[in-house]
Amino acid sequence: MPPTPFLIRQSSRNLTAMSGLAFVGVALHRFAEIARRIDPAFPVRQGLPSSQILTSYVGLLVEGKSDFDAIEGKRDEAFFPRALGLSGVPSAATLRQRMDTMGMAGSEAVDALLVPLLKRGRAQFATTTSGHVPLDIDVFCLDNSDSKKQGVGRTYAGYDGFAPIAAYLGAEEGYCLALELRDGTQHSAKESEYTLERAIPRALALTDKKLLLRWDSGFDSESMFRTALTQGHGRMDVLGKWNPRRFDVEGCAAAKRADTDVEWDTPREGKRTTTWVTDGRVITLDERKVPLRRVLRLTERTCKADGTMLLFPEVTIDGWETTLDLSAEAIIALYEAHGTHEQFHSEFKTDLDLERLPSGKFDTNTLVLSLAAVAYNILRLIGQQALLNKAAPLRHPAKRRRLKTVMQEMMRVAAQLAVHARRVALNFGQHCPALIVWRALYDDWTRSEPPEVDIIPA
């Protein structure tokens, strides 16, 4: 049967393919209170208020657009400004210039929106098997090759770009508490203590449960442990990958082979491992000393996984240092779950289209990433609160929906904007699969009273 030939016409009705922007407007104005927190810090004599400039750009990010020029397509839309609470839509030039002006100061002001956004948005944080809420910190790379942007340098990934640092809270959700731009050549541990000083108080303000701070071997330093334990105020444990540096791996392996009391595990033929716990470094705080436990795992391979025999045994060692008083197996399992954060990095780079940053100015791109953290958290809130119940559009079971899925199922839902009897309505299609959860979440966000925020760390 041939396809039906269609008559192509342009309607006079106001239609939108992004009805989900209504959630973004509620989250920014009702939860984050963006106008009250931004406009007094960045007053203007004429033109759009600073909060509306930033809101416009968040509106682009949740659609997966990061270029300033993308705002031009919104200037004639009726729904975009209504949904986001804008008195007007800025031009691309105005958007770029105003964000250039706010720069680093604007980034700090936007960072202060993260706690009220999540607190008033009733974000929930899943715990690990140990009962902790994990706080994962890591550096990742943004490929900005063949560009002359400020801060672009050779990253550890082998290409020119940036190396931002991020912090995520929650065992499953991964809400972003910090996303800070750094030069591509900057080492992971350099100045990372300052990130901890900002991220840890935010995490403590968002949950009453004990935190578990996790990082990889690039952050392994006494300074990082000291900062973490000081900022944690007794409500946080630390689990970091140990960096062996000058450790004598071959000497350790020889000693273990000679010790008849050592127990070896053989996960496959040609590979065996042994794990043990020893004393780690001692962290000196102002009035006390905190000893760390070090978990070590020695791996010896005589053949590869594909069966290729090795001429000499291959020996490697892995280690973890922690304040946790758990078994070695439990500590290793808790650290392995740290790898989930790699998925969050990819959502920033692909779903929010931030692999290549839009500005040539470092301070402006810093503001872009701060706004990206806000957009990311809004989409995550929508996904966690709407797409995990039985009424949601059919998907495979999951504990977290990717941002791309949230955009497909909740943001990109077509609707008609209708104005009648001084009321503004969104009319959805007769067979809209997301209508039930869409309406339920919107009613919850607009009608229930959000909780108050007592402490908002800078």
FIMI-355690 format. One line per 4 residues: number of its first residue (from 1); their letters; for each residue x, y, z of C-alpha. Coordinates in Angstrom, 1 decimal, padded with zeros to 4 digits. Example, Ala and Ser with C-alpha at 12.3 -4.5 7.8 and 13.67 -1.06 7.14 Angstrom:
1> AS> 012.3 -004.5 007.8 ~ 013.7 -001.1 007.1
END
This chain:
1> MPPT> 000.0 000.0 000.0 ~ 001.6 003.3 -001.0 ~ 001.9 006.1 001.6 ~ -001.0 008.7 001.8
5> PFLI> -000.1 011.9 -000.1 ~ -000.4 014.8 002.2 ~ -001.4 018.4 001.6 ~ 001.3 020.6 003.3
9> RQSS> -000.1 023.7 004.9 ~ 000.9 026.2 007.6 ~ -001.5 026.5 010.5 ~ -002.4 029.8 012.2
13> RNLT> -002.4 028.1 015.6 ~ 000.3 028.4 018.2 ~ 002.0 025.0 018.4 ~ 005.0 023.8 020.3
17> AMSG> 007.1 020.7 020.1 ~ 008.7 021.4 023.4 ~ 005.9 021.6 026.0 ~ 008.4 020.4 028.6
21> LAFV> 009.8 023.9 028.8 ~ 006.9 024.5 031.2 ~ 008.7 022.4 033.8 ~ 011.9 024.4 033.3
25> GVAL> 010.1 027.7 034.0 ~ 008.6 026.3 037.2 ~ 011.9 024.9 038.4 ~ 013.9 028.1 037.7
29> HRFA> 011.3 030.5 039.2 ~ 009.6 028.5 041.9 ~ 012.4 026.2 043.1 ~ 015.7 028.0 042.2
33> EIAR> 014.1 031.5 042.6 ~ 016.4 032.7 039.9 ~ 015.0 036.3 039.7 ~ 015.3 036.9 043.4
37> RIDP> 018.8 035.6 043.6 ~ 020.3 036.8 040.3 ~ 018.8 040.2 039.5 ~ 020.0 042.1 042.7
41> AFPV> 023.6 040.9 042.0 ~ 023.5 041.9 038.3 ~ 021.2 044.9 038.0 ~ 020.6 046.6 034.6
45> RQGL> 019.2 049.9 033.6 ~ 017.5 048.8 030.4 ~ 016.9 045.6 028.5 ~ 016.0 042.2 029.9
49> PSSQ> 016.8 041.4 033.5 ~ 019.9 039.3 034.0 ~ 017.9 036.4 035.3 ~ 015.9 036.3 032.0
53> ILTS> 019.1 036.2 030.0 ~ 020.3 033.2 032.0 ~ 016.9 031.6 031.8 ~ 016.9 031.9 028.0
57> YVGL> 020.1 030.0 027.8 ~ 019.0 027.2 030.1 ~ 015.9 026.9 027.8 ~ 018.3 026.2 025.0
61> LVEG> 020.3 023.7 026.9 ~ 017.4 021.5 027.9 ~ 016.6 021.2 024.2 ~ 020.1 020.0 023.6
65> KSDF> 021.4 023.3 022.0 ~ 024.4 025.1 023.3 ~ 025.1 027.7 020.5 ~ 024.1 031.2 021.2
69> DAIE> 022.7 031.5 017.6 ~ 020.1 028.9 018.5 ~ 018.1 031.6 020.4 ~ 017.2 033.3 017.1
73> GKRD> 014.8 030.5 016.3 ~ 012.9 031.3 019.6 ~ 012.3 035.0 019.1 ~ 009.0 034.6 017.1
77> EAFF> 007.7 031.7 019.3 ~ 004.8 032.4 021.6 ~ 005.4 029.4 023.9 ~ 009.1 029.8 024.7
81> PRAL> 008.8 033.2 026.6 ~ 005.5 032.2 028.3 ~ 006.9 028.9 029.6 ~ 010.1 030.4 030.9
85> GLSG> 008.6 033.6 032.3 ~ 010.4 036.0 029.9 ~ 009.3 039.5 029.0 ~ 011.2 039.0 025.8
89> VPSA> 013.6 036.8 024.0 ~ 017.2 038.2 023.6 ~ 019.0 038.2 020.3 ~ 022.0 036.0 019.8
93> ATLR> 024.3 039.0 020.1 ~ 022.6 040.2 023.3 ~ 022.8 036.8 024.8 ~ 026.5 036.4 024.1
97> QRMD> 027.4 040.0 025.2 ~ 025.4 039.8 028.5 ~ 026.9 036.4 029.4 ~ 030.4 037.8 028.6
101> TMGM> 029.7 040.6 031.0 ~ 028.6 038.3 033.8 ~ 031.4 035.9 033.3 ~ 033.0 034.3 036.4
105> AGSE> 030.8 036.3 038.8 ~ 027.7 035.0 037.1 ~ 029.0 031.5 037.4 ~ 029.4 031.8 041.1
109> AVDA> 025.8 033.2 041.4 ~ 024.4 030.4 039.3 ~ 026.2 027.8 041.4 ~ 024.3 029.1 044.4
113> LLVP> 021.1 028.1 042.7 ~ 021.9 024.4 042.8 ~ 021.0 023.7 046.5 ~ 017.6 025.5 046.5
117> LLKR> 016.8 023.9 043.1 ~ 017.3 020.4 044.4 ~ 016.0 021.1 047.9 ~ 012.8 022.8 046.9
121> GRAQ> 012.4 020.3 044.0 ~ 012.4 017.5 046.6 ~ 015.3 015.6 045.1 ~ 015.8 012.1 046.6
125> FATT> 019.2 010.5 047.0 ~ 019.7 006.8 046.9 ~ 022.2 005.2 049.3 ~ 024.9 002.6 048.8
129> TSGH> 024.9 -000.9 050.5 ~ 026.8 000.7 053.4 ~ 024.0 003.3 054.0 ~ 026.0 006.3 052.6
133> VPLD> 024.9 008.8 050.0 ~ 027.9 008.8 047.6 ~ 029.5 012.0 046.5 ~ 031.6 011.3 043.4
137> IDVF> 034.2 013.7 042.1 ~ 036.1 013.4 038.8 ~ 037.7 015.2 035.9 ~ 036.7 014.6 032.3
141> CLDN> 037.7 016.0 028.9 ~ 035.9 018.2 026.4 ~ 037.3 017.9 022.8 ~ 037.8 021.4 021.4
145> SDSK> 040.5 020.6 018.9 ~ 041.3 023.1 016.1 ~ 040.1 026.1 018.2 ~ 041.8 029.1 019.8
149> KQGV> 039.6 029.3 022.8 ~ 041.1 030.5 026.1 ~ 042.2 027.6 028.2 ~ 042.4 025.0 025.5
153> GRTY> 045.3 022.7 026.0 ~ 046.5 019.1 025.6 ~ 044.3 017.0 027.8 ~ 045.2 013.6 029.3
157> AGYD> 042.8 012.0 026.7 ~ 045.3 012.9 024.0 ~ 043.5 015.8 022.3 ~ 043.2 019.6 022.7
161> GFAP> 040.4 020.8 024.9 ~ 039.3 021.5 028.4 ~ 039.4 019.3 031.6 ~ 036.4 020.3 033.8
165> IAAY> 035.8 018.8 037.2 ~ 032.4 017.6 038.3 ~ 030.8 016.4 041.6 ~ 027.7 014.2 041.6
169> LGAE> 025.5 013.2 044.5 ~ 023.4 010.0 044.9 ~ 024.0 006.3 044.2 ~ 021.6 006.2 041.3
173> EGYC> 020.6 009.8 040.4 ~ 023.9 011.6 040.1 ~ 022.6 015.1 040.7 ~ 025.4 017.6 039.8
177> LALE> 026.6 019.8 042.7 ~ 029.6 021.3 040.9 ~ 030.7 021.6 037.3 ~ 033.8 023.8 037.0
181> LRDG> 035.8 024.6 033.9 ~ 039.5 024.1 034.0 ~ 042.4 024.4 031.5 ~ 043.0 021.3 029.4
185> TQHS> 046.6 020.9 030.8 ~ 045.6 021.2 034.5 ~ 046.3 018.1 036.6 ~ 043.4 016.4 038.2
189> AKES> 044.5 017.1 041.8 ~ 045.6 020.7 041.3 ~ 043.3 023.1 043.2 ~ 040.7 020.4 043.6
193> EYTL> 040.6 021.2 047.3 ~ 038.6 024.3 046.4 ~ 036.0 022.2 044.6 ~ 035.6 020.0 047.7
197> ERAI> 035.2 023.2 049.8 ~ 032.2 024.1 047.6 ~ 030.7 020.7 046.9 ~ 030.8 019.1 050.3
201> PRAL> 028.7 021.8 052.1 ~ 026.1 021.6 049.4 ~ 025.9 017.9 049.8 ~ 025.5 018.2 053.6
205> ALTD> 022.7 020.7 053.1 ~ 020.8 018.3 050.8 ~ 020.8 015.1 052.9 ~ 020.9 014.1 056.5
209> KKLL> 022.5 010.8 055.8 ~ 026.2 010.2 056.0 ~ 028.2 010.9 052.8 ~ 030.8 008.8 051.1
213> LRWD> 033.2 010.8 049.1 ~ 034.9 008.8 046.2 ~ 037.6 009.7 043.8 ~ 040.2 008.0 041.6
217> SGFD> 044.0 007.9 041.9 ~ 044.5 011.2 040.2 ~ 043.3 012.9 043.4 ~ 045.3 010.8 045.8
221> SESM> 047.0 013.2 048.1 ~ 047.1 014.0 051.8 ~ 045.9 017.5 051.1 ~ 042.7 016.1 049.5
225> FRTA> 042.0 013.8 052.4 ~ 042.6 016.6 054.9 ~ 040.2 019.0 053.1 ~ 037.6 016.3 052.8
229> LTQG> 037.7 015.3 056.4 ~ 037.7 018.9 057.6 ~ 034.7 019.9 055.4 ~ 032.8 016.8 056.3
233> HGRM> 032.4 017.7 060.0 ~ 032.2 014.0 061.0 ~ 029.3 013.3 058.6 ~ 031.4 011.8 055.8
237> DVLG> 033.7 008.9 055.0 ~ 036.3 009.0 052.2 ~ 037.2 006.3 049.7 ~ 039.9 007.0 047.2
241> KWNP> 041.9 005.0 044.7 ~ 045.5 004.7 046.0 ~ 048.3 005.7 043.6 ~ 051.2 003.2 044.0
245> RRFD> 053.8 005.7 042.6 ~ 057.2 004.2 043.5 ~ 055.7 001.0 045.2 ~ 057.8 -002.1 044.6
249> VEGC> 055.2 -004.3 042.9 ~ 057.7 -007.1 041.9 ~ 059.1 -007.3 045.4 ~ 055.6 -007.4 046.9
253> AAAK> 054.6 -010.2 044.4 ~ 057.7 -012.2 045.3 ~ 056.9 -011.9 049.0 ~ 053.4 -013.1 048.5
257> RADT> 054.5 -016.1 046.4 ~ 056.9 -017.1 049.1 ~ 054.2 -016.8 051.9 ~ 052.4 -020.1 052.1
261> DVEW> 049.7 -018.6 054.3 ~ 048.5 -016.3 051.4 ~ 045.1 -017.2 049.9 ~ 044.8 -016.8 046.2
265> DTPR> 041.6 -016.5 044.2 ~ 041.6 -017.8 040.6 ~ 038.8 -016.0 038.6 ~ 040.0 -017.7 035.4
269> EGKR> 042.8 -019.9 034.2 ~ 046.1 -018.0 034.1 ~ 045.0 -015.3 036.5 ~ 045.0 -015.2 040.2
273> TTTW> 044.6 -012.4 042.8 ~ 045.1 -011.9 046.5 ~ 043.7 -009.2 048.7 ~ 044.7 -007.9 052.1
277> VTDG> 044.3 -004.9 054.4 ~ 047.1 -002.8 055.9 ~ 047.6 000.5 057.5 ~ 047.5 003.5 055.3
281> RVIT> 048.6 007.1 055.8 ~ 047.6 009.1 058.9 ~ 045.9 012.4 058.2 ~ 046.7 015.2 060.7
285> LDER> 043.9 017.6 061.4 ~ 043.9 020.5 063.8 ~ 043.4 018.6 067.0 ~ 043.4 014.9 066.0
289> KVPL> 044.9 012.3 063.8 ~ 042.8 010.2 061.5 ~ 044.3 006.8 060.4 ~ 043.3 005.4 057.0
293> RRVL> 043.0 001.8 056.1 ~ 044.6 000.6 052.8 ~ 043.1 -002.2 050.8 ~ 045.6 -003.8 048.4
297> RLTE> 044.9 -006.3 045.6 ~ 047.7 -008.1 043.8 ~ 047.0 -009.6 040.4 ~ 049.2 -012.1 038.6
301> RTCK> 048.6 -013.1 035.0 ~ 050.4 -015.9 033.2 ~ 048.2 -015.8 030.2 ~ 045.8 -013.2 028.6
305> ADGT> 042.0 -013.6 028.6 ~ 042.1 -014.8 025.0 ~ 044.5 -017.7 026.0 ~ 047.7 -016.2 024.8
309> MLLF> 050.5 -017.4 027.1 ~ 052.9 -014.8 028.5 ~ 056.7 -015.3 028.5 ~ 056.9 -013.7 032.0
313> PEVT> 054.2 -013.3 034.6 ~ 052.5 -009.9 034.5 ~ 051.9 -008.4 037.9 ~ 049.8 -005.4 038.8
317> IDGW> 048.6 -003.9 042.1 ~ 045.5 -001.9 042.9 ~ 044.9 -000.1 046.2 ~ 042.3 001.9 048.0
321> ETTL> 042.6 004.1 051.0 ~ 039.5 004.8 053.2 ~ 038.1 005.7 056.5 ~ 035.5 002.9 056.2
325> DLSA> 035.6 000.0 058.7 ~ 034.4 -002.6 056.2 ~ 035.7 -005.8 054.7 ~ 038.1 -005.5 051.7
329> EAII> 035.5 -007.0 049.4 ~ 032.9 -004.5 050.5 ~ 035.3 -001.5 050.0 ~ 036.3 -002.6 046.5
333> ALYE> 032.6 -003.1 045.6 ~ 031.8 000.4 046.8 ~ 034.6 001.9 044.7 ~ 033.6 -000.1 041.6
337> AHGT> 030.2 001.6 041.8 ~ 032.1 004.9 041.4 ~ 032.4 004.2 037.7 ~ 028.7 005.1 037.1
341> HEQF> 029.7 008.7 037.0 ~ 031.2 008.2 033.6 ~ 027.6 008.1 032.3 ~ 026.9 011.5 033.7
345> HSEF> 029.9 013.0 031.9 ~ 028.6 011.7 028.6 ~ 025.2 013.2 029.2 ~ 026.8 016.7 029.5
349> KTDL> 028.8 016.1 026.4 ~ 026.2 014.6 024.1 ~ 022.7 015.1 025.4 ~ 023.4 018.8 026.3
353> DLER> 025.7 019.3 023.3 ~ 028.6 020.6 025.4 ~ 031.5 018.7 023.9 ~ 032.5 021.9 022.1
357> LPSG> 031.9 025.0 024.3 ~ 030.2 028.0 022.5 ~ 032.5 030.9 023.5 ~ 036.1 031.8 022.9
361> KFDT> 036.3 033.4 026.4 ~ 037.2 031.2 029.4 ~ 035.0 033.1 031.9 ~ 031.9 032.9 029.6
365> NTLV> 032.4 029.2 029.1 ~ 032.7 028.8 032.9 ~ 029.2 030.4 033.2 ~ 027.9 028.1 030.4
369> LSLA> 029.0 025.0 032.5 ~ 027.3 026.4 035.6 ~ 024.1 026.9 033.7 ~ 024.5 023.4 032.2
373> AVAY> 024.6 022.0 035.8 ~ 021.3 023.7 036.4 ~ 019.7 022.4 033.2 ~ 021.1 018.9 033.9
377> NILR> 019.5 018.8 037.4 ~ 016.2 020.0 036.1 ~ 016.1 017.3 033.5 ~ 017.2 014.7 036.1
381> LIGQ> 014.4 015.9 038.5 ~ 011.8 015.4 035.7 ~ 013.1 012.0 034.9 ~ 013.3 010.7 038.5
385> QALL> 009.9 012.0 039.4 ~ 007.9 011.2 036.2 ~ 009.5 008.4 034.2 ~ 010.0 005.7 036.8
389> NKAA> 006.4 004.8 037.6 ~ 004.0 002.5 035.8 ~ 002.1 005.2 034.1 ~ 005.1 006.5 032.2
393> PLRH> 005.6 005.7 028.5 ~ 006.8 002.2 028.1 ~ 010.5 001.7 028.6 ~ 012.8 -001.0 030.1
397> PAKR> 012.9 -001.0 033.9 ~ 015.6 001.4 035.3 ~ 016.5 003.3 038.4 ~ 017.5 006.4 036.4
401> RRLK> 016.5 007.7 033.0 ~ 019.1 009.2 030.8 ~ 018.7 012.9 030.0 ~ 018.1 012.0 026.3
405> TVMQ> 015.2 009.9 027.4 ~ 013.7 012.7 029.5 ~ 014.0 015.0 026.4 ~ 012.3 012.5 024.2
409> EMMR> 009.4 011.5 026.6 ~ 008.8 014.7 028.6 ~ 010.4 017.7 026.9 ~ 009.6 017.0 023.2
413> VAAQ> 005.8 016.5 023.7 ~ 003.8 018.4 021.1 ~ 001.0 020.7 022.3 ~ -001.2 023.6 021.2
417> LAVH> -000.9 026.9 023.1 ~ -004.5 028.3 023.6 ~ -005.6 031.5 025.2 ~ -009.3 031.7 026.2
421> ARRV> -011.2 033.6 028.8 ~ -008.0 035.0 030.3 ~ -006.6 031.5 030.8 ~ -003.7 030.0 029.0
425> ALNF> -003.9 026.3 028.2 ~ -001.8 023.6 026.7 ~ -003.8 021.2 024.6 ~ -002.2 017.8 024.1
429> GQHC> -002.9 015.2 021.4 ~ -005.7 012.7 021.9 ~ -003.3 009.8 022.1 ~ -000.3 011.5 023.9
433> PALI> 001.4 008.6 025.8 ~ 003.0 011.0 028.4 ~ -000.1 013.0 029.3 ~ -000.8 011.2 032.6
437> VWRA> 002.7 011.6 034.1 ~ 003.2 015.0 032.4 ~ 000.1 016.5 034.0 ~ 000.7 014.8 037.4
441> LYDD> 004.2 016.2 037.7 ~ 003.2 019.7 036.5 ~ 000.4 019.8 039.1 ~ 002.7 018.6 041.8
445> WTRS> 005.4 021.2 040.9 ~ 002.9 024.1 040.7 ~ 000.5 023.4 043.5 ~ 002.5 021.9 046.3
449> EPPE> 004.4 024.2 048.6 ~ 008.2 023.6 048.2 ~ 010.3 023.2 051.4 ~ 012.2 026.1 052.7
453> VDII> 016.0 026.2 052.3 ~ 017.8 027.3 055.5 ~ 021.4 027.2 054.4 ~ 022.5 027.9 050.8
457> PA> 026.3 027.4 050.5 ~ 028.1 029.6 048.1
END
